Amino acid sequence: MSGIGATFAIMMMLFQGIDETGTAVARPIGEVHLNEATGSYFQVFEFYGKPPHTWRHAKRMVRGYLYEGREGQLATIKDVETHYFLLLNFPMIRTSPMWIGLSATCNEKADLAWVDGAQLADQSFRGFGDGALREISRTCRSRKDSGTEIPIFYEPDAFGVRWQMGGVNQNLTYMMVEFPEPEEDGADEAAQE
């Protein structure tokens, strides 16, 4: 790692603080691509440093990364067009599992939501692999009303790339990061009225 990269990593840890989610940081790899349909930039990031490299740590850590003045978040894939955009622009997604911004929270049932608060139930696109939704439901039934957060990740399989259920303490090396368009101040004010 270059001196600049090491300095950046140390600054990120100091900026974010060290907590129970871990101290590992991530670095961008490859190119950034703009999805013109959504207005978001996307890039793959790679964890380095001592694990954990969990979904929870990734979710927290990427908020400190900026691109073009936009704060990072784990990627939201709310439509088939975004799914194919990622597959076409990031070949690595077809060979390496990586965190995305979807999780299930075990309440009365499995509540699936993106990191930006959007509910999966409100969209038609689903990218789950065979049996993944059944496994999420089964896990949440056994942990009913626990509030347990189950991470979801992209996993290459024989049929392409599908969403799979991860473990709370599962470590992955890569994550898909999105830099969404900032909300307009006028839209925020109108929503509050």
Secondary structure by P-SEA (a helix, b strand, c coil): ccaaaaaaaaaaaaaacccccccbbbbbccbbbbcccccbbbbbbbbcccccccaaaaaaaacccccccbbbcccccccaaaaaaaaaaccccccbbbbccbbbbbccccccccccccccccccccccccaaaaaaaaaaaaaccccbbbbbbbbbccccbbbbbbcccccccbbbbbbcccccaaaaaaaac
